[in-house]
Each structure stands twice: as C-alpha cells, then as structure tokens.
Amino acid sequence: MAVEQQTADEVKAPAPRNGAAPAPAAPAKRNGRPETMAVRGMGFPAMGEPFIVCDNLVKIYKVADLEVVALQGLDLTVNRGELMAIIGNSGSGKSTLLNTLGGLDRPSAGRVSVGNRDLLKMDDRDMVLYKREVVGFVWQQSSRNLIPYLTALENVQVPMIIAGKSPAEQSAWAGELLDAVGLGHRKTHRLSQLSGGEQQRVAIAIGLANRPPLLLADEPTGEVDTATAGVIYGIFRRLNKEYGTSIVIVSHDPAIAFRVDRVVAIRDGRTSTETVRRTVVEGETETEQTHEEFVVMDAAGRIQIPRDYVEKLGMGRRVRVEMEDGRIVVRPVEGRTGPAGGADEADGTASGAAGAPATEGGPAATAGGGAGAPARKRFGLSLPAFGRKKKGGG
C-alpha cells in the first residue's frame, strides 16, 4: 500500500525568521504514518484508550401522541483503534445507536462522547465539522453511498472537495484508498460497471476520504453474498490495522464474531451481552480462536438474563435474589402469576448490587465469583449461555 500523502503545510513548514517561534513539530505518526488532521486538531485519546463512551443513553421518538423508546439507558465503551460489532434483532436500538454516534440523531438523555467531545453539547457548526472530519459512514444501500454518474475515483474525491482539499491531495489519497480496498484497477469505472460488492468497497473508501478516526458501517454486507461479505470484512480488518481507524459495524449476523475483536449484543435498547475473541498462539503459530461471552451489567447493577434461561427456569415477573457463599442467586418464584412487575422483570432483566461477580449453577441463576471479588461492569458467568467459549475460524 502506498505511503499516506501529506498536505503541503505538513511537508514544508515555514522556517523561523529573526527570532520568530520555531516551526511546528512534525505530525505524530502511527506505524510510520502521520496522524489524521482531525485527530491532531481535536486531541483524541491514544490508541487503546476509551474513544466512544455512552453513559445511560436514552432515545425517545415521538410520532403524534405515540412515544417509542429506542434506547433505554444504554452503556457502551469503545477503545480507539478497536474493530468491533453491534448485533441485535430488528428494533433493538442498534441503528439508533449508530445514528447517534454518527451525529445524525441526538439522544433524549444521557451522555455520549467521541474523542472527549460531548455530542449533546455540540452546536450545529461543531456537528457539521464532526461529521465531516471525525466520522465516516458506510450504508447498506449503495444508493446512499455513491453518485451513479461519477467514476469510482470521483466518488471518493467528493468528500475531499467539500472539505476544501487540494486537487493533488484528492487524487493521491483517493487512489491510495481504492488500492487499499482492492479496486485500484477500477478507478475510472462508473457504478453501472461495478458489481454490488465492488460498489460497497468504493463506499468504504468514501467513508475514509477525509481520514476520519472513526468509521461506522450499518449492515455493510446485507446486500452481498457470503463470499463477498468475507472480502469486505477482510478489508475492514486491514484498514483497521493499517490506519488505526476505529470501526464499529452494525449487523444482524451473529457469525460476525469471527470477523471482529468484540461483539456487543443489544436487546430492548440496552447492552445485553459482550463476546470477546481470543487467539491462542503457540510459538509463532496461531493455533485456534475462542470466543468468550460475558453478560453486561450497567451502572445501576442491572443485567439481562438470556430469554432461554428465563423460560427454562420458569421465571415469572418476580424472582428471589439472595446472597449465598459469595454468589448472587436468582431463584424463580413458584408459579408465574402474581402482581404485575415492571418492564425490567418481564423481559428478563435482573438488578443486583453493582460489582457482584457472577457464575451460574444449580436450579437457580446464580452470580458470584467468591467473596471479595473486584467490582466490574462486565463479568463472565460459568454455565453455557453465560461463560461459554466458542471455537471458530477466521
């Protein structure tokens, strides 16, 4: 892949005159590449530090007299440079979350920050700059990503033209991006001459046109076949490693866990479970990959018990929660009748003391890891649905 092009002011800094202040230091580099202008100008966290933070995020849509709660106190943290996915059924709130992170929608309550910038406090001008310089979007439908009468190269240049980049930089960076997504030989082709998968790869290049540190992808493989989807996921991973771009992908496909480093599942507007990919290496050889699943606990101490556990144990709207030998035990109450409980109880959400570790055992759902275990918002449970490790390829 070609070396990233630098703007003219980065290449030739003016020499100091007659005691004037020295020229600015060369831009910070990662893997030999200069940091993006957006990153240098906005003071984003270092690699591996929290980059996206959602705290008790709420989004309510109002249509006439009807209110629909899309996000119900969602908590999420994404580190800079991470490649992760968000999955969930239709209506779970995942697309609403993506639109919020992209600055396309504003939450009703809570806090959401990207790179130490609070999106709720941004005025319209700051939000325009944020969407232009900080975040890139890849949509499922190619018609939302591309201009049909332009070539692939011209499509990638459009965001740079709007941002006021020089023609030389536009041509060089657009060409490099198309090379990066494997379409260097198709630069002059119009969209009618490209397959659906190739159009989506052009869309990925467009999303990175202004060198944003964050790329959001909403169902990017929803309209392509399995083989093409594998190619697209491979491109995401390569771009993540090469440029350090933080990438968040929304998908319906649970198999995406084998393509990214972490998967967060959303249910009923809240984060429910988190699956982390771990690679086993012996010597210099990667032998296998395993996936460890955790239940996510929010700041109020709530967790979502998987629906199959609720059904299997016959849990109704009320349960008993007890402490036994350093474990939190959730026991079903005899029968499934009684006074109506809250929505949390009905959908399998359990509340407990924040920081209680967790396992699963016996006839009741139990959470615990021994007395004195450290408090964590994310914790593993040891029975199959909670602490299972899944092996898989690639």
N, C-alpha and C positions, 0 to 999 in steps of 0.2 A: 504494500500500500504506500502511496506517495506521502512525502512529508507534508504535514499541515501547513498551509500558506499563512503567512503573517501579513497584517496590514502594513501600509507604508510607514506609519508612525512608529510601529514596533521595530521595523528593520533599521530605520535611520533616525535615531534620537538626536536632537539638535545638540551641538557642542556648547558648553558653557562659555559665556563671554564676560570678560572683565569682572571676575569675581561673582558672576551670577550663580544661582543654585545649580548644582550638577544635574546632568540629565537623569531622568528616572531609571531605576534599575530595570534590567531585562525582565520580561514577564516570567512568572513562576511556571515551571514545567512539570509535567507528569509523563513518565516514560519517554522523556526526550521531546515532548510536545508542549507548546505553550498553552496555558490555561485559556479558556474562552474569555472574551471580553466581559460577558455577563458575570462570570464567576469573579474576575478580578475586581470589577466595579462594585459588586454588591456584597463582597465579603462573606462568601458562603463557607460553611464548615469544611474541615479537612475530610479526606476520604475516610470512610468508616464511622464518622460521627453522625449523630441524628440530623437528617436533612429535611424530612417531612414529619411533622408532628400534628396529629389530630387528637384533641382532648375534649371528650364529651360532646362530640359534634352532632348537631340536630339540624334536620332539614324538613320543613313542612311546606307542602304545596297546597295552595288554596285555589279551588275552582268553584266559583259561585259560593254556595254555602257549605261546600264539602272541603274537608281538610284531610290530606293524605300525608302521613308521617313516613318519609322515605329513609331517614337516618334517625336512630333513637339512642343518642348518647354514645356514638362510635368512638373508640380509641384506636389509634394506629401510629406506629413509628416506623419510618423507612430510613435507613442509613444512606449517606451519599456513596455513590458507586455501586449500589445494590441492584441486582436483577431479580425482581420478584413479581408475583402474580396475585390477583384477587379473583376469587371464584365465588359463585353463588347462583341460586336459581333466579329466574326472571322475577323482578320485583323485590329482590333482596336489598337493593340500595347500592350495588357496586357501580353502576353507571352514574348515579347521582354523586357518589364519592369522586369518581374520575372527573366529572364536570366541575366539581368544587375545586379540586386540585389544579385544574387547568384554567381557573379563573373565569369559566363560562357560567357559573352559578354561584350565588352567595349563600352560605348557610344561615339558618334562622337563629341558631345559638351555638355556644361552644367556642372552641378556638382551633384554628388551623393555620399553621405556619410552614412556609417553604423557604429553606435557607435563612432562617431567623427573621423572615418577613411575615408579619401577620396579615393574612389576606383579608380579614374582616376590616382592617383599618386602612386599607389602600383606597385612595381616591381614584376617580376614573382615569386620570392621566397615568398614575402609577400602575394601574391594572393593565392598561394598553402596553406599557413598556414591559411589564411582567410577561404578558402573553407573547410578545414579540421576541424578547431576548432570553427568557428563563425557561420556558416550557415549549415543547413541541408536541404535536398531536398526530396520531395515525388513526384514521377512522376505518370502520369495517367496510363501508361502501366506497368504492374507488371514486364515485362521482363527487364525494365530499372532499376528496384529497387533491384531485387533479383537474386541470383545464384541458378539455379534449382537443382543442385545435393547436396546442403547443407541443413541441417535442419534449422528450424526457428531460434534456438538459435545460430547456427554457422553463419547464415547470419547477425545477429545483432552484432556478435563479430568481423566480418571482418573489419569495420572501426576502431575499437579499436586496432586490431592487427597492422594495418597500422600506427596508431598513437603511437605505442610502449607501450601500456598499459599492465600491468602485467596480467598473466592468471587469478589470483584470482579476480582482478577487472573486467576483461572481463566477467567472469562467473556470478559474483554477479549483476553487472549493467544490463547485457543483460537479466538475469532472472527477474529483477525488471521491466524492460521496457515491457517485454512480459506479465507480470502480469498486468501492467498498461493498456495495450490495450486489456485485456481480453483473452489472449492466453497462460496463464501460464500452462494450461493442454495440450498444443500442442507444447511444446518446441522441442521435438525430432522428430516431423513430417517433412517430406520433402514437397516441394512445391506441388508435384503431389497429396498429401494427403490433401491439404488445398483448401478451396473454394476461389473464387475471392475476396470476402470481407475479408477473413482471410489473404490472401496474402497482401492485401493493408494495413491491420493493422500491419503486420510484417514490411512492408515498412516504416510505421510511426515510429516504434521502431528503425529501422535502421537510419532514419533521426536524431534521438536523441541520437545515440550511443555515440558520443563524447561530449555530453552535450552542444550543441550549444545554444546560447541565441536567435537565430533566426531560425525559421522553415518555409520554403517556400513549398507550395503544388500547383502543376499545375494540375487542373481538377482531384482531388483525388477520386471523386465519379463518374467519367464519364463512367466507365465500370461496375457499380454495380446497383442493383435495388434500389428503393426508401427506402425500409426498411433498407437495409444495409447502404445506404447513411446516414440515420439518426443516425445509430450507430457510423459511422465514425466521423460525426460532433460532436457527444457527446463526443467521445474520444479526439478530438481536444480541446474542451472546458475544459474537465477535466485536460488534460495536461497543458493547459494554466494557470489554477488556481493553480494546484499543484506545478508546477515547475517555473512558471512565464515566460515561454517561449513566446516570441513574435511570432505570427503566422500570415502569410499572405497567403490567399487562392485565387487562380485564378479560376473563374468559368463562365460558360455561364448562370447559373441558377439564375434568379432574386429572387427566393424563399430563397436563402441563407441568405437574410436579417434577417430571423427569427432564424438563427443559430449563427450569429456573432454579434459583438457590433457595427460595422460600415461597410458600403459598399461604395466603390468609383467606379463610372462608368467611363470608358474611351471611348472616341469617337474620331476617327480620330487622334489618337496619343496624345490627351490631356485629362486631367481630366475634366469631364463634370458635374457630379452631385455627391452628397455625402448624404447617408442615414444613420441616427443615430438611434439606437434602444434605447428607453427609457422605463423603467419599472416603473409602478405605484404600490406603496406599501402602504397599509392601515394597520397600526399597524405592525404586524409581518407577514402579509399575502400579497403575490404578487397577485394583482387583475387582471392586464392586462399589455400588452405590446403595445407600439405605436412606429411608425416609422416616423420620421420627415425628409423630403427631402430638401436639400439645393442645390443651384447652386454654382459651384466653380468659383471664379474669380482669374485669375493669376496675377502676379506682374505687368503686363502691363495694367491691367484693363479689360481684355477680359473675356467674359462669353459665353457659348454656349446656345443659346435659343433652347429648345426642338423642334424637327422637326415638331411635330403635331401643335405646336403654329405657326411656320413659315407658314405651309400650311393653317391653319385655318384663319390667318390674311392676307393671300395673300402677304406675304413679298417677294420681289424680291431681286435682288443683291444689291440694295441700299435702305436704310431706313433713316428716320429723327430721330435724337436723340436730345431731348430738356429737359430742367430743368423746372419742374412745381411744386411749393409748396413743395420743398424739395425732389421731386421724379425725377428720370430719366425716361423719356418717350421715348419709341422706337416706331415710327409710320411708317406703310408701306407707300411707295410712290405709287401714283395712277398708276395702271398697273404694269406689270412685265418686261417691256422692258427698254432698255437704254444701255449706255456704260457698258461694262463688268466690274464687280467688281473683287476684289481679292478673293482668295480661302476662306478666313475667312467669307466674306459676303455670299458666295454661300452656305456654309454649316451651316449657322445659327449662326455664331459667332458674338457677338456684343462687341465693345470696348467702354469703358467709363472711367471716372475718377476713379482711384483706391480709394477704401474706400467708394464708394457710397453704402449705404444700399439699400434694394430692397423690393418691393411688386409688385403686378400685378393688373391692373384694367383698366376698360374702353375698348374702341375699340383698344387700342394700348397696347403693352407690356410695363409695367411701372416698374421702380425700385426706391424704396425710403423708408425711414423709419423716415422721419421728419428731419428738418434742424438740423445740429449739431450732427447727429448720429455718433458714433465712426467708424473709418475705420476698415474693416475686409476683409479678403480674402475669407472667406466662409460666405454666408449670405442666409437667407430664403426669399422666395417670397410667397405672401399670396394667390394667386389663386391656383386651384387644382394641376397643374403639378409642381408647384414650392414649395409650402409650405404645401403640403398635409400631413396629418398624417394618417398612416395606422395602423389598429389594427391587431394583429395576435398572434398566439400562439408560444410557444417554442423555 
